[in-house]
Amino acid sequence: MLGAQLALNAVALGAAYALVAIGFVLVLNATTAVNFAHGESVVAGGFAAVALTGALAMLLPAGNAIPGIVLLPGVLLLTALLGLAIAALAYLPIRNRPPVSVFVTTIAFGIIVTNGLNAAFGAAPRAAPALLGTGTIEFLGVTASRQSLAIIATAVVLIGALAFVLQRTQLGRQFRACAQDPEMARALGIRLTRITLLAFALGTAFAGAAGLLLAHQFFVTPSDGAGLILKAYIAVVIGGWGSLRGATIGAMLIAFFEVGVASISSQPLAEGLLYVAVLLVLLVRPDGIFGEPQRLRA
């Protein structure tokens, strides 16, 4: 049954990575630009949970534990506002300039976030509360962590809600139109700036939710952003550039690879071999395993 437990842990980790990768792709599809502050948005979500925990603890009787799921709406709101700030300060003013300008401004914004969090919380690792408590549940001989099950359930709800919006609402159709052909969407009267702001808000909120999900088991430090943006980038490269479904599957593959290798060796080796695997994938499938034709996105 050890294999089943490892698989559950990998699915939970992959669910959190999928939120990060989906948020990355939402901005990519709306702007065709890479938001290099996306990793810091995940970190910001973890620290938002830490800050909200402290604030609520002052309002509740001593000894009352605050479940992480209660913090989720606040984390989503705060990180969505962060996404709007990234769009307003680091993308919209220079969106008509060469792409390297956006790279530089989003990297600079990420550095500002990192240093701001370091000044506010310090460099020591911090942890957010478990989503629905700690402990384990036994089912059919498999011991499952409550946190892992809660992570999977939370990610499924968030991704399902996003899929409904994109596929079943007028706003979602506008978003998909902008992802497929921005100029035609503009000619049809769709306001690209509004869609851009929505993409940054939703994408950063998904990253923030992932920060909350990861911050209990793996802790969070202000300097974690670089590693997280690389995981999102790798998931997108593996899954196919611009594909939300491919990014989700790519994130799951990363998680299963990391958990599988770490279970028989060590986490540093798993990290190193992950990049080797990505190079091999790119040599064989430059467009990603689940790559789609350009403009057929979202």
C-alpha positions in Angstrom: 0.0 0.0 0.0 3.1 2.3 0.1 2.7 2.8 -3.6 -0.9 4.1 -3.1 0.2 6.5 -0.4 3.0 7.8 -2.6 0.5 8.2 -5.5 -1.9 10.2 -3.3 1.0 12.5 -2.1 2.0 13.0 -5.7 -1.6 13.8 -6.8 -1.8 16.4 -4.0 1.5 18.0 -4.9 0.5 17.9 -8.6 -2.8 19.6 -7.7 -1.0 22.5 -6.1 1.5 22.7 -9.0 -1.4 22.7 -11.4 -2.9 25.8 -9.8 0.4 27.5 -10.3 0.8 26.4 -13.9 -2.8 27.3 -14.8 -2.4 30.8 -13.3 0.8 31.2 -15.4 -1.0 30.1 -18.6 -4.0 32.4 -18.0 -1.7 35.5 -18.1 0.3 34.0 -21.0 -2.8 33.5 -23.1 -4.2 36.9 -22.4 -1.0 38.9 -23.0 1.5 36.5 -24.9 4.0 37.7 -22.2 5.6 35.8 -19.4 4.9 37.1 -15.9 8.2 36.4 -14.1 6.6 37.6 -10.8 4.3 34.6 -10.8 6.5 32.5 -8.4 6.5 35.4 -5.9 2.7 35.4 -6.2 2.7 31.9 -4.9 4.9 32.9 -2.0 2.7 35.9 -1.4 -0.3 33.6 -1.0 1.5 31.6 1.6 2.4 34.7 3.6 -1.1 36.1 3.2 -2.3 32.9 4.9 0.3 33.4 7.7 -0.8 37.1 8.1 -4.5 36.3 8.1 -3.9 33.5 10.7 -2.3 36.0 13.0 -5.1 38.6 12.5 -7.8 36.1 13.2 -6.0 34.6 16.2 -6.3 38.0 17.9 -10.1 37.9 17.4 -10.7 34.3 18.5 -10.5 32.8 22.0 -7.0 31.4 22.9 -6.5 27.8 21.8 -8.9 27.8 18.9 -7.3 26.5 15.8 -8.0 28.2 12.5 -8.5 25.8 9.5 -6.7 26.9 6.4 -9.9 26.6 4.3 -11.3 29.5 6.2 -8.4 31.6 5.0 -8.8 30.7 1.3 -11.3 33.5 0.3 -9.1 36.1 1.9 -6.0 34.7 0.2 -7.7 34.7 -3.1 -8.8 38.3 -2.7 -5.4 39.6 -1.5 -3.5 37.8 -4.3 -6.0 38.9 -6.9 -5.4 42.5 -5.9 -1.6 41.7 -6.2 -2.3 40.5 -9.7 -4.1 43.7 -10.6 -1.1 45.7 -9.2 1.3 43.6 -11.4 -0.8 44.3 -14.4 -1.2 48.0 -13.7 2.5 48.7 -12.8 4.5 46.1 -14.7 2.6 45.2 -17.8 0.0 47.7 -19.1 2.3 50.8 -19.2 4.7 48.9 -21.5 2.6 46.3 -23.2 3.4 47.8 -26.7 7.1 47.7 -26.1 9.4 44.7 -26.9 8.7 41.6 -24.8 12.0 41.9 -23.0 10.6 45.1 -21.3 7.9 43.0 -19.7 10.4 40.4 -18.6 12.4 43.1 -16.9 9.5 44.8 -15.2 7.9 41.6 -13.9 11.2 40.4 -12.6 11.7 43.7 -10.9 8.2 43.5 -9.4 9.0 40.0 -8.1 12.1 41.3 -6.4 10.1 44.0 -4.8 7.6 41.5 -3.5 10.4 39.2 -2.2 12.2 42.0 -0.3 8.9 43.4 1.0 8.0 39.9 2.4 11.4 39.5 3.9 11.2 42.9 5.6 7.7 42.1 7.0 8.1 38.5 8.0 11.8 37.8 8.1 13.7 35.1 6.2 12.8 32.1 8.4 10.4 29.5 7.0 6.8 30.0 8.0 3.9 27.6 7.9 0.2 28.1 7.2 -2.6 26.1 9.0 -3.7 22.8 7.6 -6.8 23.1 5.4 -9.0 20.8 7.4 -6.8 19.7 10.3 -3.9 17.3 10.6 -3.9 13.5 11.0 -4.7 10.7 8.7 -7.7 8.7 7.4 -7.6 5.0 6.6 -9.6 3.7 3.7 -9.2 0.2 2.1 -5.9 -0.2 3.8 -4.5 3.0 2.6 -3.5 5.7 5.1 -4.3 9.1 3.6 -3.3 12.4 5.0 -6.2 14.8 5.6 -4.1 17.6 4.2 -3.4 15.8 1.0 -7.1 15.0 0.5 -8.1 18.6 1.3 -5.5 19.9 -1.2 -6.9 17.7 -4.0 -10.5 18.7 -3.2 -9.7 22.4 -3.1 -7.8 22.3 -6.4 -10.6 20.3 -8.1 -13.2 22.9 -7.0 -11.1 25.9 -8.1 -10.1 24.3 -11.5 -13.7 23.2 -12.0 -15.0 26.7 -11.3 -12.5 28.1 -13.8 -13.4 25.6 -16.4 -17.1 26.5 -16.0 -16.4 30.2 -16.4 -14.2 29.7 -19.5 -16.5 27.2 -21.2 -20.0 28.3 -20.1 -20.1 32.0 -19.7 -20.0 35.0 -22.0 -16.9 36.3 -20.1 -15.2 33.0 -20.7 -15.9 33.1 -24.4 -14.5 36.6 -24.5 -11.4 35.4 -22.7 -10.9 32.5 -25.1 -11.4 34.8 -28.1 -8.7 37.1 -26.8 -6.4 34.1 -26.3 -6.9 32.8 -29.9 -6.9 36.1 -31.8 -6.5 39.4 -29.9 -6.9 41.7 -32.9 -10.1 40.0 -34.1 -11.4 40.2 -30.5 -10.6 43.9 -30.4 -12.4 44.4 -33.7 -15.5 42.6 -32.3 -15.6 45.1 -29.4 -14.0 43.1 -26.7 -12.1 45.3 -24.2 -8.7 43.7 -24.1 -7.6 45.7 -21.1 -10.4 44.3 -19.0 -9.6 40.8 -20.1 -5.9 41.4 -19.3 -6.7 42.7 -15.8 -9.0 39.6 -15.3 -6.3 37.3 -16.4 -3.7 38.8 -14.0 -6.2 38.8 -11.1 -7.3 35.2 -11.7 -3.9 33.9 -12.5 -2.3 35.5 -9.4 -5.2 34.3 -7.2 -4.7 30.7 -8.4 -1.0 31.1 -7.6 -1.9 32.5 -4.1 -4.2 29.5 -3.5 -1.3 27.2 -4.3 0.8 29.1 -1.8 -1.8 28.4 0.9 -2.0 24.7 -0.1 1.8 24.2 0.0 2.7 26.4 3.0 1.5 23.9 5.6 3.6 20.9 4.6 6.5 22.5 2.8 6.7 25.9 4.7 7.3 29.1 2.8 10.2 31.6 2.7 10.4 34.9 0.8 13.0 33.5 -1.6 11.0 30.5 -2.8 9.6 32.3 -5.8 12.4 31.4 -8.3 11.9 27.7 -7.8 8.1 27.9 -8.1 8.2 29.9 -11.4 10.5 27.3 -12.8 8.1 24.5 -11.9 5.3 26.4 -13.6 7.4 27.1 -16.7 8.4 23.4 -16.9 4.8 22.3 -16.6 3.8 24.6 -19.5 6.8 23.4 -21.6 5.9 19.8 -21.0 2.2 20.2 -21.4 2.3 22.4 -24.5 2.7 26.2 -24.7 -0.6 28.0 -23.9 -2.7 24.9 -23.1 -4.5 24.9 -19.8 -5.2 21.2 -19.9 -1.6 20.5 -20.9 -0.3 22.7 -18.0 -2.4 20.7 -15.6 -1.1 17.4 -16.9 2.4 18.7 -17.0 2.2 19.7 -13.4 1.0 16.2 -12.4 3.9 14.6 -14.3 6.3 16.9 -12.5 4.8 15.9 -9.1 4.8 12.2 -9.8 8.4 12.4 -11.0 9.6 14.3 -7.9 7.8 12.1 -5.5 8.8 8.9 -7.2 12.5 9.8 -7.4 12.6 11.3 -3.9 11.1 8.1 -2.5 14.0 6.0 -3.7 16.8 8.6 -3.4 16.6 12.2 -2.3 14.8 15.5 -3.1 17.9 17.2 -4.5 18.5 14.4 -6.9 14.8 14.5 -7.9 15.1 18.2 -8.6 18.2 17.7 -10.7 16.8 14.8 -12.7 13.7 16.8 -13.4 15.6 19.3 -15.5 17.4 16.4 -17.3 13.9 15.0 -18.1 12.7 18.4 -19.4 15.7 18.6 -21.7 14.9 15.1 -23.1 11.3 16.0 -23.6 12.3 19.2 -25.5 14.7 17.2 -27.7 11.9 14.7 -28.6 8.9 16.9 -28.5 9.8 20.7 -28.8 6.1 21.7 -28.7 5.5 19.7 -25.5 3.9 16.3 -25.0 0.4 17.8 -25.3 1.3 20.7 -27.5 -1.5 22.3 -29.5 -1.4 24.3 -32.7 -0.7 28.0 -32.1 -3.8 30.1 -31.3 -5.8 27.0 -30.3 -5.6 27.8 -26.6 -7.6 27.9 -23.4 
